[in-house]
Structure formats: C-alpha cells, structure tokens
Amino acid sequence: SIAQLKKSVAIPVGEVISGKDIKFIKGEIRQINQMKRKISVGSREMDYDYLVVALGNVADFYGIEGVEKHALPLQSLPDALRVRNAVEFAAQRMRMEPNRRFMRVVVAGGGCSSVEMAGELKGFLDEVAWKNGLDRENMEIVLAEAGSNLLAGIGEQAAREAYFRLKQLGIRVELSHRISRVDNNFVEFLGGEKVEYDVLVWAAGAKAFPVPFAHAELKDKKGRLLVNDFLQLEDFPNIFVIGDLSAAAAGKPPFLGGVEQALDQARYLAEALPQLMRNRRPQPFKPASRSWIVNIGGKWAIVKTDRLNFTGIFAYIIGRLVRFRYYRRICGFRRAVKYWLLQQELYGRND
Ligand SMILES: Cc1cc2nc3c(=O)[nH]c(=O)nc-3n(C[C@H](O)[C@H](O)[C@H](O)COP(=O)(O)OP(=O)(O)OC[C@H]3O[C@@H](n4cnc5c(N)ncnc54)[C@H](O)[C@@H]3O)c2cc1C
C-alpha cells in the first residue's frame, strides 16, 4: 500500500531524535541574517550562536521553456507519488477513451535518478497495464539524455551496462537528445524532433537550494555554498554548511554529494563543533571517495567503487546491505532492523 511505501522511505524525524536533547520545530526558513545572528522560521524569529545549514537541493529546470509548468520533478516523496498518480491516471484515461491507443512516459535525464526511475517504471507499467486490462505493447518508456553517455561521472563501463540493461527492459534510450522546449503534449529536442508524452518526469538536474541569506555568500556555479576545511563559511565561522548544499573551496578535493557524504559531514561536525567552541582546532574534514549502487529494474544493480565494478543480482544484494548501513547510521540498530525488514518485504515482492 501507499502508506507502507511511505513508511519504508520516509523515517519520521521523531524516531531519529528520540531520547536526544533536540527540539524539533516544523517550519520554513524564511531568512538567515548572518550579521544579527538571527533566523526566521515561519513567523518566528530566533537567535543563534552556531548554525548548521543543510537545506539540500531543488530541481534544476535550466530555464527551458515549459519544463517547470508541465514536467514532474523527482526530488521528494510527494514528487514520486505525483509521478505514480500521473502514470495511473494516464492508463485509466487510455482504458476509458477508446481513441487513445498508446501511452508514453518520458524520463528526462540519464543520471542515477533517471536511470533508476526508468527501471522502476518498467515494472510499474507492467502492473498498471495488467490492472487496467491494457496491452503492455502500447505503453512506452523513453529516457532522453542530452549527453552521449548515461551515468555521467560514474564511468564508461557503468554507462554501457546501464544502457544495455535499460534496452533489455524494453526502454527506449535516446542519447544526445537535449530537450529544448516542452508543451502540454510534446517534448521538443534541439534540432526540432518532437516526441509526444503522457507523463514527463524531470530528473535531469538539481541545483542548490537558494538559501535566504540576508548577505550574499560565496557560491559555486551550481549555487552551492563554499566552505572551508571545517565546513564553515569563510566570513561567518559560526555558520556551517553540510550535505548537497555544501561545496569545497577551489583547490580542495571536491564534495561529490550523496547520502553517505552528508552523513559523514554531520558526524564530523558533531565532533568538530565542540572543539571549535572551545577555540581548539579540529582535524579538517576529508571527503571519502564515493561509491555508487544503481538499481535498474528488478533484482539487478550496478556497483561501482574506486576498485570494483560489477552488476547483477549480487550487486543488488550488496545494495540492500548498504541500505541497512544507511538506516543504522540514521536511526540506530534496532530501528534500522525494523525499516530494513519493512523494505525487504516490500521491495522483495516488487523487484
Ligand atoms: C530521486 C533521488 C534519489 C536519490 N538516491 C540517492 C541514492 O541512492 N544514494 C545517495 O547517496 N544519494 C541519493 N540521492 C541524493 C541524496 O538524497 C542527497 O545527497 C541527500 O539527501 C543530501 O542530504 P541533505 O541533507 O543535503 O539534503 P536533503 O536530504 O535534501 O534535506 C534537505 C531538507 O531541507 C528541507 N528544507 C528545504 N528548504 C527548507 C526551508 N526553507 N526551510 C526548512 N526546511 C527546508 C527539505 O524539506 C529537506 O528535508 C537521491 C536524490 C534524489 C532526488
């Protein structure tokens, strides 16, 4: 059920902070005034001595005409549920309107999220077709990527493996297809080619959340805030930035993003901050090299680390085990077992 699905991917904050001396305030951050050391959350204003900013990413539509209006971004759980609803709606419309003989879901982007999404959609369309008594042959998934490779930045071998896996799943992969315009029914590519769609999923890029600072801060070209060795803003050492919003200063090893790095930074800061408060100099933060596990439909994945690159069911099993580690880091061993088992039950059945 949807409720079970939600439970398996969204851990309530209360479970993460229970038993710890942390006060949770639900609200939107409206302004951070670095000079006055004040933060506005909803209608409240609070003073702070130290501030950790971890506001993550938002979808990047690159200013392409029509994308923000017509495409469904894929950044959060509500976004994912909207995609699910849109696909179900398109299938129901096909069932009710005899003139509609065909439906197409276009996934924009060829990075990890898009490739995983396309793989998941394959299974979901099988199910939706069966439920609605539709011919699955009349449903198509198209993945469109502007570059000449999938999984840019992960490596050529992984890119090839992802390509052949998607093909094997019956997904149409269009490389070197840069979307230049979107309207209600069509995606248009640079060069003029048009593809009709029923659902357009936008997983083609993300940029840093635009933090409402009262005074401008140094950023990289993705809008991420540049931090020093201790994850501090250079001009305001009482403000720390972690997660997708942070970027290493020029000349330093880059931050590659992802959950593990966000958790590493959080752990680092939990140890470094008390030292900084006592005017001691902690060890600098050193980003670990990033590993990738990309699930592409069913019990199949790609594992890519500095030294390893393998695919198939074994990679899928490694992915499930890594997920346990992730839960354990967030909410402790006992709760990790609970969430992991719930996911095993759900995904074991779906995959
Ligand atoms: C579809 C998808 C799949 C992914 N899969 C993987 C994966 O398999 N492995 C991996 O390593 N990484 C994955 N990532 C990336 C991963 O989610 C991020 O790297 C990670 O969540 C970064 O953590 P963060 O704390 O910086 O930001 P987030 O986890 O995005 O947290 C930011 C939080 O800030 C809140 N927020 C935003 N604006 C405000 C505001 N104004 N006021 C108050 N709160 C606000 C948001 O609601 C959110 O809860 C995936 C990302 C996406 C979108």
The ligand as an ORCA input file, in Angstrom:
! r2SCAN-3c Opt
* xyz 0 1
  C      15.294     10.709     -6.508
  C      16.585     10.781     -5.738
  C      17.270      9.607     -5.447
  C      18.473      9.646     -4.742
  N      19.119      8.474     -4.478
  C      20.288      8.504     -3.815
  C      20.984      7.296     -3.522
  O      20.538      6.203     -3.858
  N      22.168      7.385     -2.861
  C      22.697      8.591     -2.472
  O      23.769      8.626     -1.873
  N      22.053      9.740     -2.730
  C      20.870      9.731     -3.385
  N      20.213     10.903     -3.642
  C      20.810     12.155     -3.169
  C      20.517     12.327     -1.693
  O      19.116     12.345     -1.489
  C      21.132     13.621     -1.192
  O      22.513     13.617     -1.489
  C      20.964     13.779      0.314
  O      19.605     13.708      0.684
  C      21.544     15.127      0.737
  O      21.186     15.408      2.054
  P      20.945     16.902      2.517
  O      20.739     16.832      3.993
  O      21.971     17.794      1.984
  O      19.599     17.368      1.801
  P      18.134     16.766      1.856
  O      18.131     15.352      2.239
  O      17.513     17.163      0.561
  O      17.449     17.573      3.040
  C      17.131     18.952      2.933
  C      15.956     19.212      3.854
  O      15.758     20.612      3.973
  C      14.357     20.872      3.980
  N      14.144     22.257      3.529
  C      14.317     22.766      2.280
  N      14.030     24.077      2.281
  C      13.682     24.415      3.543
  C      13.299     25.632      4.186
  N      13.215     26.804      3.532
  N      13.021     25.593      5.499
  C      13.127     24.438      6.204
  N      13.480     23.276      5.664
  C      13.755     23.250      4.351
  C      13.803     19.850      2.992
  O      12.429     19.653      3.244
  C      14.644     18.628      3.321
  O      14.055     17.840      4.324
  C      18.997     10.888     -4.324
  C      18.305     12.068     -4.594
  C      17.108     12.016     -5.297
  C      16.372     13.298     -5.588
*
